[in-house]
Amino acid sequence: DWLERELGGREGQVLYDVGACSGSYSLLACRLGAKVVAFEPSCFNWRQLCRNASLNRADIAALPVALGPKTEMSTLALSSDLSGGAGHALVGDAPITLGHSVMVWRLDDLLATFPDLPKPTAMKVDTDGSEIAVLQGAPETLAHVQSLMIEVRGATREAIGQTLTRFGFQERSDHKRIAPDT
């Protein structure tokens, strides 16, 4: 398992869980002894993430923000009002049926503004199709990340691969395709 291989048994590990949802990866990383900063912009998922951290006595810094290519306010269109929902999307100021305003931060801006946040040694990025936007806002941060697990969809595979290659990452896949490309 990626988390155990990258975080287990080593002191000083910090996971940034980007698109944390209800916190499954965050909780596992805490059990492995890592510090965790979790980013979840959906108010429903963030509430469940905080609840799960509390119930498990896990010290997770749960931030209710999205990460993107620029720091701004946006609107998060929600696919569902249930916790654990996925498929949400930042839509700027477009009209929506279900959603809410959200702060979007460039990760590099966030770390410059809040220097006491621990710097990541590993990142998990699962943002339902906006992974490349997260990477675009994090060039300085990525230069120091040792390991990255990222959800890759067919339409973004090449762009993500090129971006990560520029930062010295090499693709290593531990998993077979388990869902159709969307």
Residue pairs with C-beta under 8 A, 6 or more apart in sequence:
1 174
2 147
2 149
2 174
3 15
3 25
3 28
3 29
3 32
4 32
6 13
6 122
6 146
6 147
7 13
7 15
7 29
7 32
7 33
7 34
7 121
7 122
8 32
8 33
9 32
9 33
11 33
12 121
13 29
13 32
13 33
13 34
13 35
13 121
13 122
14 34
14 35
14 36
14 37
14 118
14 119
14 120
14 121
14 122
15 25
15 26
15 29
15 34
15 35
15 36
15 37
15 120
15 121
15 122
15 123
15 124
16 36
16 37
16 38
16 39
16 107
16 120
16 122
16 123
16 124
17 23
17 25
17 26
17 29
17 36
17 37
17 38
17 39
17 123
17 124
18 39
18 67
18 123
18 124
18 125
18 126
18 127
18 134
19 39
19 40
19 124
19 125
19 126
19 127
19 128
19 151
20 26
20 38
20 39
20 40
20 45
20 49
20 62
21 40
21 42
21 45
21 48
21 49
21 84
21 86
21 126
22 45
22 48
22 49
22 52
22 83
22 84
23 38
23 40
23 48
23 49
23 52
23 53
23 58
23 60
23 62
25 124
26 36
26 38
26 49
26 53
26 58
26 60
26 62
27 52
27 53
27 56
27 58
27 60
29 36
30 36
30 56
30 58
30 59
30 60
31 58
34 122
35 59
35 61
35 118
36 58
36 59
36 60
36 61
37 60
37 61
37 63
37 117
37 118
37 120
38 49
38 60
38 61
38 62
38 63
39 63
39 65
39 66
39 67
40 46
40 49
40 62
40 63
40 64
41 64
41 65
41 66
41 76
41 88
41 90
41 102
41 104
42 76
42 78
42 85
42 88
43 64
43 100
44 78
44 80
44 81
44 82
44 83
44 85
45 83
45 84
45 85
46 62
46 64
47 83
48 83
48 84
49 60
49 62
50 62
52 58
53 59
53 60
53 62
61 117
64 102
64 103
65 102
65 103
65 104
65 105
65 110
66 74
66 76
66 90
66 102
66 103
66 104
66 105
66 127
67 104
67 105
67 106
67 107
67 110
67 127
67 133
67 134
67 137
67 138
68 74
68 90
68 104
68 105
68 106
68 130
68 133
68 134
68 136
68 137
69 106
69 133
69 136
69 137
70 104
70 106
70 137
71 104
71 105
71 106
71 109
71 110
71 137
72 104
73 101
73 102
73 103
73 104
74 90
74 91
74 92
74 93
74 101
74 102
74 104
75 90
75 91
75 92
75 93
75 94
75 96
75 99
75 100
75 101
75 102
76 88
76 89
76 90
76 91
76 99
76 100
76 101
76 102
77 88
77 89
77 90
77 91
77 94
77 96
77 97
77 98
77 99
78 85
78 88
78 96
78 98
78 99
78 100
79 85
79 86
79 87
79 88
79 98
80 87
80 98
81 98
86 128
87 128
88 99
88 128
89 128
89 129
89 130
90 102
90 104
90 130
90 133
91 99
105 137
106 137
106 138
107 134
107 137
107 138
107 141
108 137
108 138
108 139
108 140
108 141
109 137
110 117
111 117
111 119
111 140
111 141
119 141
119 144
120 141
120 144
120 145
121 144
121 145
121 146
121 147
122 145
122 146
122 147
122 148
122 149
123 145
123 147
123 148
123 149
123 150
124 148
124 149
124 150
125 131
125 134
125 135
125 148
125 149
125 150
125 151
126 150
126 151
127 133
127 134
127 151
128 151
129 153
129 155
129 156
129 182
131 150
131 151
131 152
131 156
131 160
132 156
132 159
132 160
132 163
135 142
135 160
135 163
135 164
136 163
139 167
142 148
142 164
142 167
143 167
145 167
148 164
148 169
150 160
150 164
152 160
152 161
153 181
153 182
154 181
154 182
155 181
155 182
161 171
164 171
